[in-house]
Amino acid sequence: MSDPLKAIRDQIDGVDARLVALLNERAKLCQQVGHIKQVAAVYRPEREAQVLRRVREINQGPLPAEALTRLYVELMSACRGLEAEMSVAYLGPPGTFSEEAVIKHFGGAITGLPCNSIDDTFQSVESGAATYGVVPIENSTEGAVGRTNDLLFLKPVSICGEVMLPVHQCLMNRSGKADGFSKIYSHSQSLAQCRGWLNAHYQRVERVAVVSNAEAARLASLDDNAAAVAGRLAAQRYDLQIVAPNIEDEQRNITRFVVIGANGAGPTGRDRTSLVMATRNRPGAVHELLMPLAKHHVSMSRLESRPARSGLWEYLFFVDIEGHERDANVAEALAEMRDKATFVKVLGSYPTAPE
């Protein structure tokens, strides 16, 4: 009598053999692309975005699109790694949400370079110490990251990609027990994002703000009398146990990161362009500056103002629009905006990221 379970397992083994062969065939084709271009295989944000979109479009299940996306990110990361080592700078130490964004976007076959600050992350890219950098630019509950905007304006780098990272905060400690600690470490922003939950469960426990969630996890890993609020990656990095997962007050808490590098990205058909501009301080000036967007049917998804360093009550305006700067309607709108503005700098055009 035949064993139906063995027969199915034999089929799985056969599929695995074909998968391994096909994956290696794909890797060899990627190497050929690098040889034809006479350069080492590098990160091409527009091409990788197109691959991931096509994978999601042709997927008929039962695997969810998110799972296939993760698999292909790692596959493309491994193929890149066959040709050249790539380093990516991020706001450290290891275990931060910034590192999680790096892994989500680039996969594991890269060298992560943790930096002490957003400034150091930009400097690593500018100096060539890192090939790319990943920096937070806005949070759905806490708003824009001002320092990132300032440095995008000041530094000679381009945005070439973006990452949408759902931020899930966890309470963690060495024991995994829900009591027995008298202080909770975390970054001030994370403490704010979990204020309601912490008030309901640990109102009398001292909360200590530190420079990062990863630093909070590191401190908790050294002290039986402490806990930390951080992400799951921090728990893994510092060998902590999750006491309570997903304790953020706003469940749709998403941080948007941007990828910065020396070069931009080509158009894909689903792109975003970021720019910074300034105009004269007179009534109606901003409205006049934005009119070309409406005229050329360009949608605006973000408008932030930041004080300019040039003088009192002068501002820079950071704008995100839909489309690539090479798209005809976007190019025409930008040309008209340059005629009206005192200053316009395109920070980068890049593929939009799925959440």
GISUL-V40496 format. One record per residue. N is the residue number from 1. PSI is psi in whole degrees, -180 to 180 (none if undefined). NEAR is the number of other C-alpha atoms within 8 Angstrom. Layout:
n = <N	N>
psi = <PSI	PSI>
near = <NEAR	NEAR>
This chain:
n = <1	2	3	4	5	6	7	8	9	10	11	12	13	14	15	16	17	18	19	20	21	22	23	24	25	26	27	28	29	30	31	32	33	34	35	36	37	38	39	40	41	42	43	44	45	46	47	48	49	50	51	52	53	54	55	56	57	58	59	60	61	62	63	64	65	66	67	68	69	70	71	72	73	74	75	76	77	78	79	80	81	82	83	84	85	86	87	88	89	90	91	92	93	94	95	96	97	98	99	100	101	102	103	104	105	106	107	108	109	110	111	112	113	114	115	116	117	118	119	120	121	122	123	124	125	126	127	128	129	130	131	132	133	134	135	136	137	138	139	140	141	142	143	144	145	146	147	148	149	150	151	152	153	154	155	156	157	158	159	160	161	162	163	164	165	166	167	168	169	170	171	172	173	174	175	176	177	178	179	180	181	182	183	184	185	186	187	188	189	190	191	192	193	194	195	196	197	198	199	200	201	202	203	204	205	206	207	208	209	210	211	212	213	214	215	216	217	218	219	220	221	222	223	224	225	226	227	228	229	230	231	232	233	234	235	236	237	238	239	240	241	242	243	244	245	246	247	248	249	250	251	252	253	254	255	256	257	258	259	260	261	262	263	264	265	266	267	268	269	270	271	272	273	274	275	276	277	278	279	280	281	282	283	284	285	286	287	288	289	290	291	292	293	294	295	296	297	298	299	300	301	302	303	304	305	306	307	308	309	310	311	312	313	314	315	316	317	318	319	320	321	322	323	324	325	326	327	328	329	330	331	332	333	334	335	336	337	338	339	340	341	342	343	344	345	346	347	348	349	350	351	352	353	354	355>
psi = <130	151	108	-33	-42	-39	-41	-42	-36	-37	-41	-43	-40	-42	-43	-41	-42	-39	-46	-43	-43	-38	-41	-34	-42	-43	-39	-38	-39	-38	-38	-39	-45	-39	-38	-40	-9	30	158	148	126	172	119	95	-38	-40	-43	-38	-41	-41	-47	-38	-41	-40	-44	-37	-38	-8	127	11	175	-7	133	153	-37	-40	-42	-37	-45	-41	-44	-32	-45	-36	-47	-34	-44	-38	-41	-40	-21	-27	-42	150	139	132	142	121	148	165	113	-168	-179	140	-2	165	-27	-42	-38	-39	-39	-48	-41	-39	-42	-14	-175	-12	50	166	115	137	95	136	159	-18	168	-37	-45	-33	-47	-43	-37	-40	-45	-37	-13	1	-28	147	-42	169	155	123	145	140	-28	154	142	-22	-31	-10	-160	151	101	-40	-36	-45	-44	-44	-32	-35	-40	-32	150	60	164	145	127	4	169	156	128	114	112	129	110	115	142	145	131	153	-176	-37	-26	3	150	5	-179	11	150	-1	151	120	144	170	150	-36	-39	-38	-39	-39	-20	15	-46	-46	-43	-38	-36	-31	-30	50	-32	-2	133	137	128	117	132	178	-23	162	-37	-40	-37	-45	-40	-44	-41	-30	-15	-1	115	-17	13	157	173	152	119	-177	170	-34	-37	-39	-41	-44	-33	18	50	159	139	120	-45	124	160	57	5	144	-36	110	-22	45	113	133	132	126	154	148	128	145	-174	-26	158	-162	151	168	148	-12	-17	84	167	145	131	139	161	141	163	154	170	146	84	157	133	3	-43	-42	-45	-37	-33	-11	-38	-28	-47	-40	-38	17	46	123	140	130	-11	140	115	143	143	139	134	153	-2	-21	171	134	28	143	151	146	121	125	137	132	156	135	167	148	-19	-14	141	-47	-36	-43	-42	-41	-43	-39	-42	-37	-36	-32	-29	-26	159	-18	134	130	122	120	-18	149	136	159	139	146	140	153	none>
near = <2	3	6	6	6	7	8	8	8	8	8	8	8	8	8	8	8	8	8	8	8	8	8	8	8	8	9	8	8	10	12	8	9	12	9	7	6	6	7	8	11	7	6	7	12	12	8	10	10	9	8	11	8	8	11	10	6	6	8	5	6	4	8	7	10	6	8	11	11	9	8	9	13	12	8	10	13	11	11	13	11	8	11	9	9	9	12	14	16	16	15	14	11	9	15	16	9	13	14	10	13	13	9	10	8	11	13	8	10	12	8	10	9	11	12	9	8	12	7	9	16	12	8	12	17	12	7	7	8	13	11	12	15	16	14	12	13	11	13	9	8	7	7	8	10	8	7	11	10	8	10	11	9	6	8	7	12	12	16	16	13	13	14	12	10	9	9	12	14	16	13	16	17	12	7	10	7	5	4	6	10	8	11	13	17	19	12	8	7	12	12	7	10	12	10	7	10	9	8	7	6	7	7	4	9	7	9	8	9	11	8	11	18	13	11	16	20	9	10	15	12	6	8	11	9	13	15	15	16	17	14	10	10	14	15	9	8	9	8	13	10	12	11	8	9	8	11	13	9	7	7	6	12	11	13	12	15	13	13	15	14	10	8	11	13	8	13	10	6	9	13	13	15	13	12	13	13	11	11	7	6	5	4	6	10	7	7	8	11	9	8	11	12	9	8	10	7	13	8	10	8	8	9	8	8	9	8	10	5	5	6	5	6	10	9	11	11	14	13	12	12	12	13	13	10	7	9	7	9	14	10	9	13	10	8	9	12	10	6	9	12	9	8	11	8	9	13	12	18	18	16	9	8	5	6>
